[in-house]
Structures are given as structure tokens and as C-alpha cells.
Amino acid sequence: MEYRLLIDGQWITTGEWIEVTNKYNGESLGTIARADRDEVDAALGAAQRAAGVMAEMPAHQRASILGRASTLIRERQEDLSRTLAAEAGKALKYARAEVDRAGWTFLTASEEARRLHGETIPLDALPAGEGYFGFYVRRPVGVIAAISPFNFPLNLVSHKVAPALAAGNSVVLKPATTTPISAVKLCEILVEAGLPAGAINLVVGSGATVGEWLVTDPRVAKVSFTGSPAVGKRITQIAGIKKLTLELGNTSPVIIAPDADIAYAAKRCAVGAYYNSGQVCISVQRIYSQRPVYEPFTEAFIRASEGMVVGDPLDERVDVGPMIDVREAERIEQWVQEAQSGGARVRTGGRREQAVYWPTVLTDVSPEMKVVAEEAFAPVASVIACDDFEEALRQADDTEFGLQVGVFTRDIGRVLRAIRRLNFGGIIINETPAFRVDHMPYGGNRQSGLGREGVRFAMEDMTNIQMVAIRDDS
């Protein structure tokens, strides 16, 4: 099947095509038109024209469009779920969960569109403000470039597009070239829901071409990007003066205190480490267990890991499908082999078949190993023994990243210490760092990025404050 680009309300082809494959068996799912400079320029022009239309659209109309989009997503859940499972290699159970989340994201955006407002400012709180009445309103920034990754091809697109539209902006969307079909189907839904021409535009191509053209164009007022730290750093260097939201990754740690529910923690860590084949920026990667519970936790975690069903993501029974491509599976295979050469033990897994890498548990790792120090983005987790809770906190925080961290404990004192000591955007208690609810503020500190997602918080970054001061002339 041939999929097209969406520019100014029209579905177009370009004469050049990118093949999209089933990540498990390699079969072709179709082709999508490749954008060149002319298509990107046309999309930006259309978005610039539509920005004025969206800014003037009453909030209730924006809310109605987003609400209809949410309904259409739910009506097409099975088709969207199977599309995700095939093009992203995501187990069908998790694909269905992603579609459900996307429906909630658009519904939340519909509600937040009605609530977007400013507030009054008591200018006479200072002597210079006597005789003035002050308030501010929030105005849309204009054109937003949304650049999304392969691992959540529907919901991460939704987290960029839904709040942008709710705030009255227009969007040029560039999905990952490996997983663009979900984005096409979402754009079809938005058009059907009544979005004006040019308010959403879809262009597909590499980050080095299409991505950089979007990021550097002066018509773009804000870039919302999810991807690697290297690309995020590049964006900060070339974007110029515009707003940026960057969600860049993590080496997600978990701390297991002696009073934790070990059986529960082990099961949750296994899900958190291996869903979507570990290709989630908040996947469990480093587990710091205090010595009194290290052995029982490790054994329980190994059993939970071995209980994961590996195979075709379209099989209802499967928990873990393929990675996005063979190169990524080969990369993590090499990382694990390097760790073994340095003394690490593979307690289960360590096996690859084409793009599929089996859930893998490592012990006896050291901090400098890639599987610990760098984002694995793969179904691999290491269990590390710690003498006490303070050492676990120190090792968990010993990273350049700071997205989310999980702490399993029943002790409120430990919880409060963790909150004070851990420099992460999210501290998740008695759950893994893989926890996310789509309306909460979500984003990282340090090298994990800039800004926050979560509909209301994204909308704040997608608007400008316009201050009004009125002098009393009476």
C-alpha cells in the first residue's frame, strides 16, 4: 500500500518512496512518500497560514475537534493496534494499551483546550503599579515542529500534536521513517474530525534532512523532539531563538530496599525492563538491591524474566517482540558480550535471533560498562548489590541523566530521603520508572532533556504569556 504526505489538507506523493516493514518477519507493510525540501517548505507555509486560523478559533471548537479525534481513535483501536504491532514490533497487548492512551491524551487535550487561561496580577503590590490593573493571557506560539521517535509511534505523536492544537497552534509533524503509518492514520483521523487545512501537516524523511530543515526554519516557533541525546544536543546548536522541548533518555534506575515487597517488585521490574523490547526511555535498566534482599530479589527477577513470552508481536500471548531492526539487536548483543568480557554474568537471556533479543539479566557488572553507564534501549537489566540505602541512592544518582527513578520501600523516611537526594524529573515510589500517566508532568533533568510533556504542561510551553497593564484614567 502507498501512503502519502499531508500538506495543506491534501494527500500528496513525491515520486520517492520509503519502504516500511513488519519488524518481526521483514515483510513489506507498504511505502510512504519521501519529502524533499519543496514539500517541507510547502508544509511550513501551510502551517504558517493555518496558525492564524487556529489562533482565532474559539476554544470550544478546538475542544470539539480534539474530542471527535479521541472518539475516532477508540473506534479504530484494533486497526491502529495491529498497525503499531507490525510496524514497531510492539507486542499486541502493549499496542492496544498505547492506542488507549492516545485516546485519553486527545480527550485530555479537549478538556484542557477549554481551560487555557491567564490570571490577574496585582500590580499595586509595588508602588510603581498603583493605579494600574494587570492581567495576562496565553497566546499560541504559532508553528510547532513535532519530531517523534519509533518506539511510541502513536502516543508520543499525540503528546506533541494534541496539546499544540489545543493551545491554538498549527503543526508540521515528522514521524520516524521506520514507523510512519500510525502517524498517517492519526492525521486521517484529525482531518475527519474537522481540523482546518494546514493545521496538521505530515512530512517524512531523515532527521539529517527533513528534521534539520524544520528545526532551522525561522517560521517554526517551537520544536518538540523525542529521541537521542546526541540529536537533542544538535538541535540546541542549530535551532536558533525558538522554544524547545527535548525528551532525550535515561539509564533508568530502581532501588530495592529491604522492606520492599520483593515478589511484587521483581514482577514489576520485569515488565518495566522488557515491554516494547526495552526500547523505552524509562525502561528499567539498573536495579540497586540492598544485600539482605539481593539474592531473593535477583532470583525472583530472573524467574519473572524467564516467564516473558518472546515471539511475533501479533500473537496475543507474546510479551516481547523484536527490536526496531537487526542493527539495534546486534548492538546490544555486543554490549552484553563486552560486559561479559569485563566480568559480568548473564543470568538469563543473552540470546539473539535476527532482530529479536531475549530478556536478559546481568549481575556482577561495574559502573563503567555500557550496559550500566549508557542508555541500553534494549531488553537488558542489571542487578547490583548495595550495602545500604544511602549507597543505593548514590549509585542511582551517579549518572548524567535524570528522567525517572523507581524506589520500592514501605518506609516513609526512605521515601523522603529519596526525594531529597535524587535529581530526576520523576520519583516513582513502589513502582518502576516506566510508570507514566498521560496528564502528569513528564520530562527529565540534566542530560535527559528540557521542558515537560503531559497535556497541560506541554500547552504552557506551546503558548506565550501576553501581559496587559491598564492605567486607570478615571
C-alpha positions in Angstrom: 0.0 0.0 0.0 1.2 3.5 -0.8 0.9 6.1 2.0 1.1 9.9 1.2 2.2 13.1 2.9 -0.3 15.6 4.2 0.3 19.2 3.2 -2.3 22.0 3.4 -5.2 19.5 3.6 -4.1 17.5 0.6 -2.5 14.0 0.4 0.4 14.1 -2.0 3.1 11.9 -3.4 6.6 12.9 -4.3 7.9 10.2 -6.7 10.3 8.9 -4.0 9.3 6.2 -1.5 10.4 4.8 1.8 9.6 1.1 2.5 8.0 0.3 5.8 8.4 -3.3 7.1 7.0 -5.7 9.6 9.7 -5.6 12.2 9.3 -9.3 13.1 9.3 -11.0 9.7 10.6 -8.3 7.4 7.6 -8.3 5.1 6.7 -5.1 3.5 3.8 -3.1 5.0 3.8 -0.6 2.2 5.7 2.5 1.2 5.4 6.2 2.2 6.3 9.2 0.1 9.7 10.8 1.0 9.6 14.6 1.5 12.2 16.8 -0.2 12.9 20.5 0.5 10.0 21.6 -1.6 7.5 19.6 0.4 8.9 20.8 3.7 8.7 24.4 2.6 5.1 23.9 1.4 4.2 22.3 4.7 5.7 25.1 6.7 3.9 27.7 4.5 0.6 25.9 5.0 1.2 25.7 8.8 2.1 29.4 8.9 -1.2 30.3 7.2 -3.2 27.9 9.4 -1.6 29.3 12.5 -3.7 32.4 12.3 -6.9 30.3 11.8 -6.1 28.1 14.8 -5.3 31.1 17.0 -8.7 32.7 16.2 -10.7 29.5 16.5 -12.9 29.6 19.7 -11.7 27.2 22.4 -14.9 25.2 22.3 -14.4 24.4 18.6 -10.8 23.2 19.2 -12.1 21.1 22.1 -14.8 19.6 19.9 -12.3 18.6 17.2 -10.0 17.0 19.7 -12.9 15.2 21.3 -14.0 13.8 18.0 -10.4 12.7 17.3 -10.4 10.8 20.6 -13.6 9.0 19.7 -12.3 8.0 16.3 -9.1 6.7 17.8 -11.2 4.4 20.1 -13.4 3.3 17.3 -10.3 2.3 15.3 -8.4 0.8 18.2 -7.9 -2.7 16.7 -6.7 -1.4 13.3 -4.3 1.1 15.0 -3.1 -1.6 17.4 -2.3 -4.0 14.7 -0.5 -1.3 12.8 1.6 -0.5 15.8 2.4 -4.2 16.4 3.5 -4.7 12.8 5.4 -1.5 12.1 7.0 -1.1 15.6 7.4 -4.7 16.7 5.3 -3.9 19.8 3.5 -6.8 21.5 -0.2 -6.5 20.7 -1.2 -6.2 24.3 1.0 -3.1 24.7 0.0 -1.8 21.3 -3.6 -1.8 22.4 -2.6 0.0 25.6 -0.8 2.7 23.5 -3.9 3.3 21.4 -6.0 3.6 24.6 -3.5 6.1 26.0 -3.6 8.1 22.8 -7.4 8.3 23.1 -7.1 9.6 26.6 -4.4 12.1 25.5 -6.7 13.6 23.0 -9.6 13.6 25.4 -7.5 15.4 28.0 -6.4 17.9 25.4 -10.0 18.5 24.5 -10.7 19.3 28.2 -7.6 21.5 28.6 -8.4 23.5 25.5 -11.4 24.8 27.4 -9.3 25.6 30.5 -6.4 27.5 28.9 -6.3 31.0 30.6 -4.2 33.5 32.3 -4.7 35.3 35.6 -4.8 38.7 37.1 -1.7 40.3 38.5 -2.0 42.7 41.5 0.3 45.4 40.0 -0.2 47.7 43.0 1.7 45.2 45.1 4.6 47.5 44.3 4.4 51.3 44.5 5.1 51.7 40.7 1.9 49.7 40.0 -0.5 52.0 41.9 -3.4 53.0 39.6 -2.9 50.1 37.2 -4.9 46.9 36.6 -2.9 43.9 35.3 -3.6 40.5 33.9 -2.0 38.1 31.4 -3.4 35.8 28.7 -1.8 32.9 27.0 -1.4 33.1 23.2 -0.3 30.3 20.9 3.3 30.5 19.7 2.4 29.7 16.0 4.0 26.8 14.1 5.3 23.8 16.0 7.6 21.2 14.6 6.9 17.9 16.1 9.6 15.3 15.7 8.7 11.9 17.1 10.5 8.6 17.6 9.8 5.0 16.6 9.1 3.5 20.0 5.6 5.0 20.6 4.6 6.0 17.1 1.0 6.9 18.1 1.0 8.2 21.7 4.2 10.2 21.5 2.9 11.9 18.4 -0.3 12.5 20.3 1.6 14.1 23.1 3.0 16.7 20.7 0.1 17.2 18.3 -2.9 17.2 20.8 -1.6 19.9 23.2 -0.3 22.0 20.2 -3.8 22.1 18.6 -5.5 22.5 22.0 -3.4 25.7 22.5 -4.3 27.1 19.1 -1.1 26.3 17.2 -0.5 24.6 13.8 1.8 21.6 13.4 4.3 20.1 11.0 4.8 16.5 12.1 7.8 14.4 11.2 7.4 10.8 12.4 10.2 8.3 12.5 10.8 6.8 9.0 10.7 3.3 10.4 7.2 3.7 11.9 5.2 6.4 9.9 2.0 4.5 9.2 0.5 5.2 12.6 1.1 8.9 12.1 -0.6 8.8 8.7 -3.7 7.2 10.3 -3.8 9.7 13.1 -3.6 12.6 10.6 -6.5 11.0 8.7 -8.5 11.0 11.9 -7.7 14.6 12.6 -8.8 15.6 9.1 -12.0 13.6 9.5 -12.6 15.2 12.9 -12.7 18.6 11.2 -9.3 20.2 11.6 -8.7 23.0 9.2 -6.4 22.6 6.2 -2.8 23.2 7.2 -3.3 22.9 10.9 -1.7 19.5 10.7 0.9 18.6 8.1 2.9 15.4 7.7 6.3 15.1 6.1 8.5 12.1 6.2 12.3 11.8 5.7 15.5 11.5 7.6 16.5 13.7 10.6 19.6 14.9 8.8 17.4 16.4 6.0 13.8 16.9 6.9 14.4 17.2 10.6 17.1 19.8 10.2 15.1 21.8 7.7 12.3 22.0 10.2 14.5 22.8 13.2 16.3 25.6 11.5 13.4 27.3 9.7 12.5 30.7 11.2 8.8 30.0 10.6 8.9 27.4 13.3 8.3 28.9 16.8 8.8 25.8 18.8 10.4 22.3 18.3 9.1 19.4 20.3 11.5 16.4 19.9 11.8 13.0 21.5 14.9 11.0 20.6 18.6 10.5 21.4 20.7 12.9 23.5 23.1 13.4 20.5 20.3 14.6 18.3 18.9 16.7 21.1 22.3 18.4 21.6 22.4 19.0 17.8 19.0 20.7 17.9 20.1 23.1 20.6 23.1 24.1 18.5 21.2 24.8 15.3 17.6 25.8 16.2 18.2 29.5 16.8 15.9 31.5 19.0 12.8 29.3 19.4 11.2 27.3 22.1 12.5 23.7 22.7 11.1 20.7 24.4 13.6 17.8 24.3 12.9 14.4 25.8 16.2 12.5 25.5 16.5 9.4 27.5 17.7 7.8 30.8 19.6 4.9 32.3 16.6 4.2 34.5 17.5 3.1 38.0 15.4 1.2 40.5 16.2 0.9 44.2 15.0 -2.2 46.2 15.0 -1.5 50.0 15.0 -4.5 52.5 11.3 -3.7 53.4 10.1 -3.9 49.8 7.5 -6.4 48.6 10.2 -8.5 46.8 7.8 -10.6 44.7 5.8 -7.6 43.5 8.9 -5.6 42.8 10.5 -8.4 40.8 7.4 -8.8 38.6 7.0 -5.0 38.0 10.7 -4.7 37.2 10.5 -7.5 34.6 7.5 -5.7 32.9 9.3 -2.4 33.1 12.5 -3.8 31.7 11.1 -5.7 28.7 7.9 -4.2 27.4 8.4 -2.8 24.0 11.6 -4.8 24.0 13.2 -2.4 26.4 13.0 0.4 23.8 11.6 3.0 26.2 13.5 5.9 27.7 12.1 4.9 31.1 12.8 1.1 30.8 14.2 -0.5 33.9 18.0 -0.8 33.3 19.9 -0.5 36.7 18.5 -2.2 39.8 20.2 -1.5 43.1 19.2 -4.1 45.7 20.4 -3.9 49.3 22.3 -7.0 50.3 19.7 -8.5 52.7 17.3 -9.0 49.8 19.7 -9.1 46.9 19.7 -12.9 46.4 15.9 -13.4 46.8 15.1 -10.4 44.6 17.6 -11.5 41.9 16.2 -15.0 41.8 12.6 -13.7 41.6 13.6 -11.2 38.9 15.3 -14.0 36.9 12.1 -16.1 37.1 9.9 -13.2 36.1 12.2 -12.5 33.1 12.2 -16.1 32.0 8.4 -16.1 32.2 8.2 -13.5 29.4 6.9 -14.9 26.1 9.1 -13.9 23.2 7.9 -14.0 19.5 5.6 -12.5 16.9 4.1 -9.3 18.4 0.8 -10.0 16.6 0.5 -13.2 18.7 -1.8 -12.5 21.6 0.4 -14.5 24.0 3.6 -12.6 23.3 5.2 -10.1 25.8 8.4 -9.3 23.9 8.7 -8.8 20.2 11.6 -7.7 18.0 13.8 -4.7 18.4 13.3 -2.0 15.8 15.9 -3.5 13.5 18.7 -6.1 13.3 21.4 -3.4 13.9 20.0 -2.5 17.2 19.8 -6.1 18.3 23.4 -6.6 17.2 24.4 -3.5 19.1 23.0 -4.7 22.4 24.4 -8.2 21.8 27.9 -6.6 21.5 27.3 -4.5 24.7 26.4 -7.6 26.6 29.4 -9.5 25.3 31.7 -6.6 26.3 30.2 -6.7 29.8 30.9 -10.4 30.0 34.5 -9.8 29.0 34.7 -7.4 31.9 33.4 -10.0 34.4 29.6 -9.6 34.2 27.5 -12.7 34.4 24.5 -13.4 32.1 21.9 -15.0 34.5 19.3 -15.5 31.8 18.9 -14.4 28.2 21.9 -13.1 26.2 20.4 -14.7 23.1 19.6 -13.1 19.7 17.7 -14.3 16.7 17.7 -11.7 13.9 16.1 -8.6 15.4 14.8 -10.4 18.5 16.9 -10.2 21.7 15.7 -12.3 24.6 15.1 -10.7 28.0 18.5 -10.6 29.7 19.5 -10.3 33.4 23.1 -9.3 34.2 24.9 -9.4 37.6 28.5 -8.6 38.6 28.5 -5.5 36.4 30.7 -2.4 37.0 29.7 1.2 36.7 31.8 1.9 33.6 30.2 -0.8 31.5 28.0 0.4 28.6 25.1 -1.6 29.9 25.2 0.5 33.1 26.6 3.9 32.1 24.8 4.4 28.8 21.2 4.1 27.8 20.7 0.4 26.7 17.4 0.9 25.0 17.1 -2.9 24.9 15.6 -5.7 26.9 18.6 -5.9 29.3 18.7 -5.1 33.0 21.5 -5.4 35.6 21.0 -6.2 39.3 23.6 -4.6 41.6 24.2 -5.2 45.3 24.4 -2.3 47.7 25.5 -2.2 51.4 22.8 0.2 52.4 20.1 2.6 51.2 22.5 5.6 51.1 24.8 3.7 48.8 21.9 2.8 46.6 20.8 6.4 46.4 24.3 7.5 45.5 24.8 4.9 42.7 21.3 5.5 41.3 22.0 9.2 41.1 25.5 8.7 39.6 24.5 9.4 36.1 24.4 12.3 33.6 20.7 11.5 33.0 17.7 12.3 35.2 14.3 11.3 33.7 12.7 8.9 36.2 13.7 6.6 39.0 11.8 3.9 40.9 12.1 3.2 44.7 10.5 0.2 46.3 10.1 0.7 50.1 7.4 0.9 52.8 9.5 3.4 54.9 8.3 7.0 54.6 11.7 8.1 55.9 13.4 6.4 52.9 10.9 8.0 50.6 11.7 11.4 51.9 15.4 10.8 51.6 15.0 9.6 48.0 13.0 12.8 47.1 15.8 15.0 48.6 18.7 13.1 47.2 17.7 12.0 43.7 17.9 14.5 40.8 15.3 13.2 38.5 12.2 14.6 36.9 10.1 11.8 38.3 10.4 9.8 41.6 8.2 6.8 41.4 7.5 5.0 44.7 6.7 1.3 44.8 6.6 1.2 41.1 9.2 1.2 38.3 10.4 4.3 36.4 8.4 3.0 33.5 5.2 4.4 35.1 3.6 7.3 33.3 0.1 8.7 33.3 -0.5 10.9 30.3 -1.7 14.1 32.1 1.2 14.2 34.6 4.2 16.5 34.0 6.8 14.2 32.4 10.3 15.1 31.5 13.9 15.0 32.7 16.6 16.9 34.4 20.3 17.1 33.4 21.0 15.4 30.1 17.6 13.9 29.9 16.1 17.0 28.3 14.3 20.3 28.5 10.7 21.1 29.4 7.8 18.8 30.3 5.2 16.8 28.4 1.8 16.0 29.8 -1.0 17.9 28.1 -1.5 20.9 30.4 2.3 21.3 30.9 3.1 21.0 27.2 0.4 23.6 26.4 2.2 26.0 28.8 5.4 25.6 26.7 3.3 26.0 23.5 2.0 29.4 24.4 3.5 32.8 25.2 2.4 34.9 28.1 1.0 38.2 26.9 0.9 40.8 29.8 -1.7 43.5 29.8 -1.4 46.6 32.1 -4.3 49.1 32.1 -3.8 52.5 33.7 -6.9 53.8 35.5 -7.7 57.1 33.7 -10.9 57.8 35.6 
